[in-house]
Amino acid sequence: MDKKHTVVVATGNAHKLTEIEAILGAAPAMAGMRFVALSELGDFDDPEEDGDTFTANALIKACAALDETGLAMAVADDSGLVVDALDGAPGIFSARWAGAHGDDAANNQKMLREMADVPDGERTARFHSSVVLVTRDEDGEEVLVGEGNCEGTIARDLRGSNGFGYDPLFELADIPGKRMAELEPEEKNAISHRRRALDDLVSKLV
């Protein structure tokens, strides 16, 4: 493996790897780089994501990937749902808000309960993504961060069978009347918070 031309992506999600490679790989500054998922390089323990922001947790994952692989460049993202009426919750705890990590059904039911008495005009929310690119060399470490939001509101029922997480509850501001879970993958990728964060990161590459 060419250490100088390989970017480790701190994920085991093949779809996420494809999306990140397609967007970052098209940037002139990343020409000739090969993107590889961390899960393809070994069976590593997940680092403890004990940061208090999305960016901090993404940075923890990217740095852990560099520590584990010895490579010089890593990308990681952290994302979640931010609800205004809940003072920003579930935020960085989105995946484990109801207790067990990744229990989408329980998380969505908790959201419906928490938002039951919130008026329609106060149900604004957004999906947020922070994407971090960390580069290490003999001179030290450089960190670039991209941020992206997808605005919407929290609905009063579940609709749609695509996506995951809170997608069935999230009504898009960009496409009124549509839930995130009703979009085809290509539609979602075009407007997603991760796409916007990656575009923001690309704008900072030189």
N, C-alpha and C positions, 0 to 999 in steps of 0.2 A: 504494500500500500504506500502510495506517495504521500508522505506526511504533510508536505507543503501544499498539496492540491486536493486534500480531502477535508470535508466538513462533516463532523458527526452531528446528527440531529437527535436530540435527547427525547426520543419517542420510540414506541413499539408499534405505532399506528401507521400502517402503510399509506393510507389516504393522506395523512398529515405530511408524511415524507414527500409524497408526490406533489402536493400543493406548495410546500416550501421550496422544493427543488425547482419547480416551474417558475416561481416568481423571483426568488433570489438568484437562481442560476442564469436568468436572463439579464441580470445587471452586468454592465461591462466590467465592473470591478471584480466580479466573481467568474469571469470567463475561464474555462478550463478546469473549474472545480468539480470534484465528484462529491455527491451527497450520499451519506450512508446512515441508516438508522442505528442507534446505539444497540438495539436488540440483535442486530446482525453481527455485532462484534464480540458478543459474549453475554453471559447471564449475570447481570449486575444487580445488586440491591438498589432499590429506589432510595435516593437521599431524603433526609427529613426536611420537608418543606415548612420550615418554621419562620419564614419571613412574614412581615405584616403588610406587604403589598404584593400585587401581581408581579411587578418588576423584580422584587427581591426573590420571590420563589422561582421565577424563570432563571435568574442569575445563579441561584443555588443548583438548579438542574444542569445548566450549561457548564458550570465549573466542575461539577461532579463528573460529567461526561469526559471532560479533558483530563481530570485526575485518573479516571479509570482506563482510558484508552491511550494516553500519552500523545494524542494528536494535538495539533496547534490551533484548531478552529472548531467552535461548537455553536449550535443554534438551539435555543429552547424557547418555549412559549408557556405562558400561564394565562388562563382566562376564566371568566365566570360571569355571573349575572349580578347586576347592581340595581337594586330597587329603591327608588327615592323614598317611598312611604315607609320603608323598613330601615331608614338611615344607612342605606348602602348594603344591607344584607341581601343575600347570603355572601356576596363578595368572594373573598379568597377561600371561603368554606363551601362554595357552591356544590361541589361533588359529594360532600359528606354532611350536608346541612342537617339531614334528618337522622344522622347517626352513622350508618354503614356507608363506606365509600362506594360511589357509583350506583346507589339504589335510586334510580330515576323516579320510579313510581312513588316511593316514600317522600322524596324531595318535592315532587309536584303536589302531592296531597298536603304536605306541610305548607307550601306556598298558597294553595287555595284557602286553607284555614287562616293563615296569617293575614291574607288580603280580603277576607270575606266582607268586612265592614268598611273597606276603603272605597270612597266614591269613584265613579268612572273618570272624572277629571283629574284624579290624583294617583293614577295607577302607572305613571311613567316609569320606565326602566331602560336599561341598556345592557347588552352583552359587551364586555370589555376584554381586550387581548393585549398583552405585553409580550413582544418578541425580542429576545436578547441574542446578540451575536458577540461572542467572546473570542478574541485572538491572543494567543500567547507566543512570545519569542524570547530571545535572550535579553531583550530590553525591558521585558515586563508584560503587562496585560492591557489590552484595549477592549473597552465595552461600548457597544452601540445598542441603542434601544429604539424600537418602533412601537407606537401605541395606536390602537384603533378601537372605535366604538360602533355598535349597530343599535340604533335607537328604536324604541317601541313602547308597548304597554303590556301589562299583565292582564290576560283575559280571565273570564270567570268559569271557563271550562276547558277541557283538553280537546284538541283537534289536530288531525294529521298523523301520519305514520312514518314519516321520514325523520332523519336526524336522531338526536338523542338529548338527554338532559331535560332542560326546561323548554325545548323547542315547541312542544304542543301548546304551551301556555303563552308564548311570546308572539304578540301581534305586531307586525312590522310597520314602522312609520314610513319606510320607503315604498311599501306595497300595501296600502290600506286594505283591511279585510282579510289579509293573508297571514297565516301563522308560519313561523319558521319551519315547522314540521310538515308544512304542505309544499315546500319548495323541493324541486329536483336538486340533486347535488351541484350541478353546474350553476343553477340560479343562486343557491346559497353561497357558493364559493365566490361569486361575483360581488356580493354585497356584505359578506361576513366581516365580523370584527377582526378575525385573523388576517383576512385578505387586506383590510385597511391597515393593520399593524405592519404587515409585511411590506406594503407599498410605502409606508412611512419610513421603514428601515432602509429600503432601497434608495429612497431620496437622500439618505445620509451617507451612503457609500461613495467613496471617492477612489 
